[in-house]
Amino acid sequence: MRIVAQGGELAKEMDPALKLAPSKATRETLRNVLLEATDDGLFVTGSDLTTTVRQQVLCAKVEGTGSILVPALSLSKALKGIGRETVELSIGKNLRCELVTDRSEFKIAGQHADDYPRMPEWIEDDAFDLPTEIVLAMAEQTKKSASQQHGRFSMNGVLVEIRKKRLRFVATDSHRLALCEHVGKFDTKSSVIVPVDGIELLADVAGDAETIRVRADELMFQVKGPTMTLSVRLVAGGFPPYERVIAQDNDIRIRFNRKEFLSTLSQATIFTTKKTNAVKFRFASGELVVSSFDGGEKESHIFHEIAYEGEEMVFGFNPEKMLDGVQAIQAEECGLELRDPGSVALFRDEEADPTFLYMIVPRNLSRV
């Protein structure tokens, strides 16, 4: 096989697959990407066995057919080093991947393609279309709320729940919960937990397409775009019964300008530390005061005008988790629903953005 392309463009198109191949994988073949030259063009596959990407490389001119495993890290470094120069890639003697330009030559020891683990196949029968813009927005609004702690398996991903009249993305780490919903008509019913690493690749899969193809079974979640197919092994276990914990009786409602509130929260994080990772929110008549301390000589007090005329209340919240929630809101206005300092707070606005809610558990103020 013979492949001709600009080095930088080749590296860019192959990047999702190259990044997936773990350089320190215990299974040596996984440190490679699979290059396949076929009558339909060049395809590159990368996998860590949990997430797999198969990408058609459009920038490459292909002559002949063939396949080879090439170390992902070495190939990535060589192509980025070649940059804008045109490179010819071929398979030389003893399974060496040879990259040749007008003024340079790289030779990388490869392996037989047959040594690569068998990758998931796309099954078209039960696939369906979803609008790209909506799916990417839902992923962005929820993925940060998934748990980062090892061992909390069912929370280490985003719940993708499909019913006849709605699609939901839900994520939680038990200290907060994000839920995003899209109303539509669907011919299938599914509820799967997708690892965050897979959710973060959705934009690469979609490209410029208006819709993406999606399918799921008991083991795998798959997404197909114009040139890329993503296969993600599902998170095991059952997702927590999230609907039971969504606050329904928060009767204190306060509206904010989203950009102004983000500015307040950003300033409040300046003097927080891991030890005092909570800020004090004091709601008083017409005013919110957000205070933070570093446990030493520094403190901050940010004053924010609000439309509130009730009794004074004091809450404690993790400022970074609060920031994540407000940043995920797409409307100019955001609504905050409260009950008392011991109850969860809920960002929800039925008027401005009825498709999204973000719930956050208050923090202990004893250190603030």
N, C-alpha and C positions, 0 to 999 in steps of 0.2 A: 504494500500500500504506500501511497505517496500523498502527503497533505501539504498544501501551500497556503499561508496566511500571514498577516502581520502579527508579530509576536505579542504586542500589547493587546490587540483585539482578541487574539486566541486566549490569552490569559484571562481577560475580562469575561468572556463567554463561559469559560471553564470554571470560573472562580467558585460558584456554589458547590460543585462536585469536589474540587480540589480542597476546599476548606473542610468538607465532611470527613475526608480520610484522616483518621487520627495518626499522628506521627509516632506515637508511642503505644500503638495497639499491640496487645499480646499476640494477636493473630497477625502474622507478618503480611499476609496478602491484603489486609484491610488498610495498610499504609499506602497502598497503590490506588490509582484510578484505572478503570477499564476503558481503553480506547478501542472503538469499533468503527472501521471504515466499511460502509455498506453501499449498495446501489442507491440508497436514499440519502447518503451523506455521512458525515462524521458524528458519532455519538460518544459522550463521555459519561461514565457512571462512577459515583463516589458514595461510600456507605460506611457507617459505624455500626451497622446491624440493627440499630434502632431507627435511624433515619437514612433513607436512600434517595438520591437524586440521579435521574437519567436525563441528560441534556443534549439536544441536537445543536451542533455548532454550525451556525449559518455562515460565518465569515470564512470558512475553510473551503478551498477547492480540493476535491478528492479524486484521486486516480487509483483504480484497483480496489481490492477489498483485503481485509485482514484485521487482526485484533491482537492486543498486547496489554499487559499490566505494566504500568510505569509508576515509580515512587512519586506520590503527589507533591511532596515538599520540593524535591529536586526539579521536577517539571515546572512547578510554579516559579521557582527562583530563576530558572533558565529563561522562561518566556518573558518574565518581567525585566530581566536583564537585557534581553534582545530588544524590547521596547517597540519602536516604530519600524524597525527593519523587517523585511520580508523573510520568513523562515520556511525552510522545507523540512518536514518531519517524515521520517521513514523508519522501517525496521531493518537493521543491519544484521551482520553475522552474530551468532550466539545470543539472539534475542536482545540486541542493543537498540535502544531508541535513539536515533541520530537526529539532531537538530542542526541544520546548516544554514548560514547566512553568507552574504558576500564577504564578510570579514571575520567570521567566528564559526566554531564547530563545537557542539556538545554531544557527548555520548553517555547515555544513562542505561545501566543494566536493568533489563526488564524481566518479566516472568511470563509463563504461558497463561493465556486468558482462561484456560480451563481450570486453573487453580483458584479462580475467584469464586466466592460463595454464590450460590444461586440467589438471584435477586427477585423480589416480588414482581409479578406480572399484572399489567392493567387488565381489568375485566370490565368491558363496556356495558354488559347487559343491565346492571343495576345502577349505572351512573346517572347523574342529573346535573343541570346547569344552575349556577348561582351567580348573581351580579358581582363582579370583581370589586367595584368601589365600596359596596356595602360590606362585603366580607372582610376586606382589608381594614375598614374603619372599625368594625366590631373586634377584630383581632387586636388592633392597636389600643382600644379602650379597655380591654380585659387582661391582656397577657402579663402586665406588671403585678397583678394581684395574685398570681399563682404562687404557691409556696416554694421557697428556695431551699428549704431544709430537707436533707436526705432522710429517707425513712417515712415521710408523710406521702406515700405513693399516690393515693387518690387525689391529693391536692397539688401534686407536682405537674399539673397540666391544666388545660382549659377544657371545660365540658362543652362539647358541641352537641346541642340537642335539637333535633328536627321533629316537628309535629306537622299535622296536616295544614295548619294555618299560621305557623310561625317557625322561625329559626332563632335559637338562643346561643350565645356564648357566655359562659359563667366561669369565674375563677375566684378562688379564696385561699388565704393562708391562715384562716381562723381569727385574724385580727382585723380583716377587712374583706369585703366581697364586692366584686364588680359584675354587673349583669347588663348585657346588651341584647336587644331583641329586634328582629326584622319580621314584619307581618307579610305573609305571602301564601301561595298555595303550593304544597309539596305532595308528591305522589308516594313518598317514602316516609318511614318512621325510624329514627335512629337516635341513640344516646351514647356517645363515646367520649373518652378523656384523651385529648391529644397533647403530647409533650410540648412544652413551650418552644423547644428548638425547632420543632416542625411548624408551629404557628408562625415563627419569625421568618420562615422561608416562603410564606405564601406570596409575598410581593414579588420575589424572584420568579416564582412559577407563573404568576399572572402576566407579567410583562405589561404590554399595552392593551391586552385583550379586555373586552367589555364583560365577558363572562368566563368562568372556569368550570371545568367538569369535576365533580366530586363523587366519591363512593366510599363506603365503609362496610366492614364486616366485623366479626367478633375479634379479629386480631389486628386489623390494619385500617388506617385512614389514608386515602389516596386523593391527590389533586392533580389535575392535568391542565396545563396551559398550552400556548401555541407551540412551544419548543421544549418544554420541560415537564417531567412527571415526578411528583414527590410521593414517596411511600413512607409512612410513619407507623411504627409499632405502637399500639395503644398502651396507655398506662393501665396497669392491672388494678382491680378493686372497684368498689362502688363510690361514686361521688357523694359527699355529704348531702343530706336532705335540706338544701339551701332555702327552699321556699318557706320552711318553718321558721327560719330565723330573721327573715326580712321584717323590719319594724312596720307595724300597721297603725300604731296609736301615737305616733309623734305629732302632737298637736300644736307645737310652736314652729311657725314657718317664717324664715327670713330669706330675703332675696339679695343677691350680690351681683355687681358687675364682675364678670369672670376675670378680666384682665387686672382690675384693681385688686381683687382678692388674691390673685396669684402673686402680685407684687408684695402684698402684706405677708403672705406665707413665706415667700423667698427671703424677705428681710428677717423673718422670725427664726430661720434656720441658721443664721450667721454665727450665733454664739451657742448653739446646742452641741453637745458631745454625745458619745455613745453611752456615757454614764447618766447624762441628764437628757435623754432623747425624748423629751416631751415638752410641749409649750402650753402655757396657760391661756385659755380663752375666757375673758370676762365680758359677758353680755350685760350691758346696762342700758338705761333709757337713751336711745339715739346713738349709742356708741358701742363698738367692740374694741377691746384692748387686748392685743396679743403680746404676751411677755415670755421671754426666754432668758435662761441663765446658764453659765458654763460651770457652775459650782465653785467659782473662784472670784475673780475681780471684775468680770464682764457680765453685763446684762443688757437686754433691749426691751423696749416697749413701743409697739406700733399701734397707732390709733386709726380706727377705720369707722367712718360714719355709716350707720345702718338704720333701717326703718324698723325699730323695735321699741315698744313702750311697756314691756312687762317688767317683772321683778328681776333683780340682779341674779345672774347665774354664772358659775365658774366651772369650766370643763378643762380636762387635760387631753391632748391628742399628740400622736406622733406626727411631727410636721412634714416629714418626707412622704408618709403614706397619705396625708391630707393633700399634699401637692400633687401626688400621682392621680388622685381622684378628680381634682379640679382641672388638671391638665387634660384629662380624658373627656371632659365635657366639651361638646362642640358648639353649643349655643353661646350667645353673648352674655346671657343672664344665667345664673345658676341658683337653684333653690336649696336651702339647708333646712332639714326638718329635725327638731329636737324634742325631747320630753323632759329629762332631768339629767344631772351630771353622772348618774350611774348607768344610764341607758345609751344604746348605740345612737350615733348620728347618721342621718341619711341625706345624701345629695340626690335630689330627684326634682324634676320640674316638668309637670304634666303639660304645661303650656309650651315651653321653649323646646324641650327635647324629651318626649314621652318614651323614647326607646331605650334610655340608659338610666341606671341607678348605681350608686356607689355607697356602700355602708361601711362605717369605720367604728371600731370599738374604742371607748375612751381609755386613757392611761391614768395610772396612779400619780397624783400630784404631790406626793410626800417629798419628792426630791426637787420640786420646782419652786 
